[in-house]
Amino acid sequence: MFEITPGSNPNIPTKSSSKAAVGADFSSAVIRPSRMLFLLESSLYSAGALSACMALIPLSFRQFYWSIFLLLFLTALGVIVCRRWHARNDAHVTLRVHAGQWYLEREKNECKVKPIADILLWSQIVVIPLQDIASHKKYCIIALQDSMSEDDWRRLRVWLRIGLRRI
């Protein structure tokens, strides 16, 4: 159930990419925002809003400022959910590996990236922490089964299990 992909730890010295085995390249996979992850996030925000209402509505009858606090909290939650909705509908990302170099394409901009921590590979989720080599900006790619095609999902999981061991 729990698997951390070997060879993805940046603290372990890796072999030169010129010595990478044949088949270590990964053709591009398109990763879209996951609907299941958005629904899970939304349900957690709803549970937070319900808990806040249950805790603060009785207090708002005694002191007026609790109702203002509750209104501000619910407004902040609404803004967060709207921002997550827009992020869910943002453009997809494309991940590929060629000649030992990782490339990430977002919004028509491609950059070289490198894994900065262990890659988490479970049966239902893949988490790939990456860092842009030029700007040092960090990305965390979260892929679920509904965020990519079945073929891309299978190829990514097989490559992460087998392909990284050859590098």
C-alpha positions in Angstrom: 0.0 0.0 0.0 2.7 2.5 0.9 5.6 2.9 -1.4 8.3 5.5 -1.7 10.0 5.4 -5.1 13.6 4.4 -4.8 16.1 6.7 -6.4 14.1 9.9 -6.0 15.8 11.1 -2.8 18.0 14.1 -3.6 20.3 13.3 -0.6 21.5 10.1 -2.3 24.1 10.7 -5.0 22.7 9.6 -8.4 24.6 8.3 -11.4 25.3 10.5 -14.3 22.4 10.9 -16.7 24.6 9.9 -19.5 24.8 6.4 -18.0 21.0 6.1 -17.7 19.7 2.9 -19.0 17.7 2.6 -22.2 14.0 3.1 -21.4 14.6 5.5 -18.5 12.8 8.3 -20.4 9.2 9.0 -19.8 7.0 10.4 -22.5 4.7 13.2 -21.5 1.7 12.7 -19.3 -1.1 15.3 -19.0 -2.2 15.8 -15.4 -5.4 17.8 -14.8 -6.8 18.9 -11.4 -8.7 16.1 -9.7 -12.5 16.3 -9.2 -12.3 13.8 -6.3 -9.7 15.9 -4.5 -11.8 19.0 -5.0 -14.9 17.2 -3.5 -12.9 16.0 -0.6 -11.6 19.5 0.1 -15.1 21.0 -0.2 -16.5 18.4 2.2 -13.7 19.3 4.8 -14.5 23.0 4.4 -18.2 22.3 4.8 -17.5 20.3 8.0 -15.5 23.3 9.3 -18.3 25.6 8.5 -20.9 23.4 10.2 -18.7 23.0 13.3 -18.2 26.8 13.5 -21.9 27.4 13.2 -22.7 24.8 15.9 -20.1 26.4 18.2 -20.7 30.1 17.6 -24.5 30.4 17.0 -25.4 29.8 20.7 -22.7 32.4 21.7 -24.0 35.0 19.3 -27.2 35.3 21.2 -25.3 36.4 24.3 -22.7 38.6 22.7 -23.0 40.4 19.4 -19.4 40.1 18.3 -19.6 36.3 18.0 -22.1 36.7 15.1 -19.7 39.0 13.3 -16.8 36.6 13.8 -19.0 33.7 12.5 -19.9 35.8 9.4 -16.3 36.7 8.7 -15.3 33.0 9.1 -18.0 31.8 6.7 -17.0 34.5 4.2 -13.4 33.5 4.3 -14.4 29.9 3.8 -16.5 30.9 0.8 -13.6 32.8 -0.7 -11.3 29.8 -0.2 -13.7 27.5 -1.9 -14.2 29.9 -4.8 -10.4 30.1 -5.3 -10.1 26.3 -5.2 -12.9 26.1 -7.8 -11.0 28.4 -10.1 -7.7 26.5 -9.5 -9.5 23.3 -10.3 -10.5 24.7 -13.7 -7.0 26.1 -14.4 -4.9 24.7 -17.2 -3.4 21.3 -16.9 0.3 20.4 -16.4 2.4 18.1 -18.6 5.3 16.1 -17.0 8.0 14.4 -19.1 11.5 13.1 -18.6 14.0 13.1 -21.5 17.7 12.1 -21.2 17.5 12.2 -17.4 16.1 15.7 -17.3 12.6 16.4 -15.9 10.4 18.9 -17.7 7.2 20.5 -16.4 4.9 22.4 -18.8 2.4 24.8 -17.2 0.4 27.4 -19.2 2.6 27.0 -22.4 5.7 27.6 -20.3 8.1 24.6 -20.0 10.8 24.5 -17.3 13.4 22.1 -16.2 12.6 20.7 -12.8 14.1 18.2 -10.4 12.6 16.0 -7.7 13.3 17.5 -4.3 12.0 14.7 -2.0 10.8 11.2 -2.0 8.0 10.5 -4.5 5.0 9.1 -2.9 3.4 6.3 -4.9 0.2 4.7 -3.5 -2.4 2.6 -5.3 -4.8 5.6 -5.7 -2.5 8.7 -5.5 0.9 9.8 -6.7 2.6 12.9 -5.2 5.7 14.3 -6.9 7.5 17.2 -5.2 9.5 19.2 -7.8 11.6 22.3 -7.9 12.3 24.5 -10.8 16.1 24.5 -11.4 16.3 28.1 -12.7 13.9 29.9 -10.3 13.9 27.4 -7.4 10.1 27.6 -7.3 8.6 24.5 -5.8 5.7 22.5 -7.2 3.8 19.6 -5.8 2.1 17.5 -8.4 -0.8 15.5 -7.0 -2.2 12.9 -9.4 -5.3 10.8 -8.8 -6.8 8.3 -11.2 -9.4 10.9 -12.3 -6.8 13.5 -13.1 -5.3 11.7 -16.1 -6.2 9.2 -18.7 -6.1 5.5 -17.8 -3.1 5.0 -20.2 -1.1 8.0 -18.7 -2.0 6.8 -15.2 -0.7 3.3 -15.9 2.5 4.5 -17.7 3.3 7.0 -14.9 2.9 4.4 -12.1 5.0 1.8 -14.0 7.7 4.3 -14.9 7.9 5.5 -11.3 8.2 2.0 -10.0 10.6 0.6 -12.6 12.1 3.5 -14.6 13.6 5.4 -11.7 15.5 2.3 -10.5 17.4 2.3 -13.8 18.7 5.9 -13.6 
